[in-house]
Amino acid sequence: MSWQPAKSVPLLAGEPFCEKPPLTYWVAGAAIEVFGKDAWAARLPNLLYALVTALAVGLIGRRGAGSLAGLAAAAAVSTFLLSYQVAIWLATDAPLLAAVAVATWGLYAGFYAMSTGERLRGYTCMHAALAIGFLAKSAAAWMVPALTFITLVAWEKRWRELWRWELYVGLVLQAVLILSWVWVVYAGPDGPAHLKVFFWNNLVGRFAQVDAPEDLQYAAGHRNTPGKYLLELPAYVFPWTLLVLAAVRGAFRRRREPLERQRLARFAAAVFVPTLSVLSVAATARNIYLAPALPGVALLLGGWARDLETAHDRWDLLAMRGTSLLLLLSAAIFAAAILVVGRDSWDVLHARAAYAALSLLGLSIAAACAVSGWRAAGRGRMLRALYVLLLAYCALLVGPASQIYRSVDTWQDLASIGRAVGRDAADRPMILFAPDETTRAFVDLYAATAVDLIPGPITPLSAGRLRADLAGAPRSVVLTLLPGRNESRTLREIKDRLGLNPRTTTRPGPDPIPDWAFDARLRIAHLYALPNGRRYALLESDSAAASR
């Protein structure tokens, strides 16, 4: 998106990429144009998405249960392990979560408005956010707000809400924004085919099996299993898992209190439970699919934090102290991880010192705060315990986790492979053979924007097409992903000590040429490998190698 002239359909390696609408790519491309082709530039908008998410959820909590509830809900939705993953991952889910959070805020403001003007502003805000969410991840943006609205109407028996004109005025804004993009796609090359992939294969095909080519069968990947989301939910909301359980128990105990006291808990349940139910019966399942419903869990925690000001029982105390122990355990795990993962990065003395210092500082603060939270909870100072436990988790992320990322980033440094491929394949036609999306993306960004693409899977038909392409352009080079991983020194040593590596009496030979490459009379010109990461081979024909 930072260089392609047509912006309506994303391209990867010169081929249309019709999985998601292009908003995420527009914004990241604009950042790349301004700041250059660096990872931090592409990820910079994610900081904005995270801030918008926290602000929207905080506003709902503040309106529903006061300032403390808003602060706690904003902190929770920013630090759940799943929402943290979404925020740091350069994908369409970060803007989707932000858009859904703002839409949820508009829905809350409109549904519980006290005047026509307030209701109109709330529902219009919802529609504007849903339009942005649609352009980020298609109609998936509608699921949480629509299910929340239907649930609230039925739960509170407010059927009149369905007929309020203020609810529908904003649809005009949503239609204008969405249909403008749809029309541009439709009017472009292969427009109807692209729209079918956007809205049928990739949207409906996530929930059910549809008639589509093999490479567009999205239901075939990430298969769902009964209870998957419920079983994994404790990990999604880590490290506040025990606090969430305490919040659920507290909301259930208050179910007979006046409606005003229950409103935030009801809204939270309407945000989360229906979405969880629908996703549980879908054909595909990935943890990030549940991320747009996380504001519901955060709001439930916000209401629980408000009630801690006035009263708590032994179950709340146990949840707080259990969270302290979880964070202490996390600190110990991080300490072990930095010793293992960081060893490969300790070849440079100054890097070793900085690595150790920041990691040790974060671990020390986290451990001290976890112990302080345990003591504060035991003395009945539950809110103080909440604050210091939040600080403990943030210290873990800023200290040891950030340094672990520096090492893990080298495992994913596809930019280095892309630049090397670009140099080694300079002035020669390039063929990508059975590439995945990641391969197409880094080749497009760092190596070449004009390539011949032979999609996977590898079959006699695709291998035959490769031979035909090479016959027509014998100077071509072929880039392909090799199976397996290239283990780092530390990982090899650990596996050797544990007896996990097979014993050999001779040195391992070079990577074998794949059968299809041997049949096509190709040889390996260059090998590329990342520590604990991907391996690629750049192949060329025997005749081209001889001419060089």
Secondary structure, DSSP 4 states (H G I P E B T S, - for coil): --S-S--SS-EETTEE--SS-SHHHHHHHHHHHHH-S-HHHHHHHHHHHHHHHHHHHHHHHHHHH-HHHHHHHHHHHHHSHHHHHHHHS-STHHHHHHHHHHHHHHHHHHHT-SSHHHHHHHHHHHHHHHHHHHHHHTTHHHHHHHHHHHHHHHHHT-GGGGG-THHHHHHHHHHHHHHHHHHHHHHSTTHHHHHHIIIIIIIIHHHS--S--GGG-GGGSSB--TTHHHHHHHHHTTTSHHHHHHHHHHHHHTTTS-HHHHHHHHHHHHHHHHHHHHHHTSSB--GGGGGGGHHHHHHHHHHHHHHHTT---HHHHHHHHHHHHHHHHHHHHHHHHHHHHGGGGTTSHHHHHHHHHHHHHHHHHHHHHHHHHHHHHHTT-HHHHHHHHHHHHHHHIIIIIHHHHHHHHHHT-HHHHHHHHHHHTTTS-EEEES--HHHHHHHHHHT-SS-EEE-SS--HHHHHHHHHHHHH-TT-EEEEEEEEEE--HHHHHHHHHTT-SPP-SS---PPPPPHHHHHTTEEEEEEEE-BTEEEEEEEEEHHHHHH-
